[in-house]
Amino acid sequence: MAAGTLIIPNKAKLNIEALALLSAATFKLALVGPGWTPDNGDSGNEVWGDVSANEIAAGGGYTAGGATLSNAALTQAGGTVKFASGNGVWNATGSGFPAWRRFVIYAVGTFGGKVNPIIGHCLGDNTPADVPATTTSNSPLTINCPANGWITTT
């Protein structure tokens, strides 16, 4: 599934500076429902705890806390720094999992006193609309890391 541009809340931008320190961290991509309104301001969303109450329910193939992103890496080439990883993937089981609106990427652990710092969030559908429930058993939901990474700076 193609997604829009990852949005980094102002308060979470401090977490980006720490990405080099987070390079050994585990990163997760979690799905949140339409009830969450992101706060991208200076006093807004910074850690997974600011968002987690709006995560879709576990079950039907969706795991609480989201999918672990494999091969997360911060690279630099020719003055361009890129944060990229493997894709977020779930396989629906049984009745599947409910509709969702956004995904959130966060680091697992405590870094600089912040527990599970957010890296950013993105709409699943640029309309914006909810992404429909995944109801077919064994139907995968894949959120692809863009070719230029989740985050690219020059």
C-alpha positions, 0 to 999 in steps of 0.5 A: 500500500502506498502512503503519503508523506511521513509527518514529524510533529514539532515536539518529535523532531528532537527524536530525529536528532537522536536517530543515530543513537537509536540505530540499534533500536527496534522500530515499530509501525502501528495502526491508529483509528480515525479518532486520533487527531495528531498534535504536530505543535511544539507541545504535541505528540512526542512519544507512543504513549501520546497515541497508543490509546487510539491504536486499533484493537489487537486480533484478527492478525493485527498485533498490539504495538504494531509490526516490527520494522526489519533492517532499520538503518540511518545512512548518509551518502553525498550529504543526504541522510536517510532513515529507512527500514523494511515494510510493515506487514500483517496477515489478516486472520479470522475476521481480520482487523478493523478500519484504520486512518494513520500509522505511527512509527516509533522506537521501542525503549527509553532514549534520552528519558523518552519512552518509545519516542515517535519518529512520525505518522502518516495517513494511510489514505491521502483522501483522507479516509479510513483504510477499510477493515481487512476482513479476508483471512490470509489477506496481507496488509503491507505498508511499504517504506518509500524508496527514498526512506521514511525520512530523507534530509539533505 
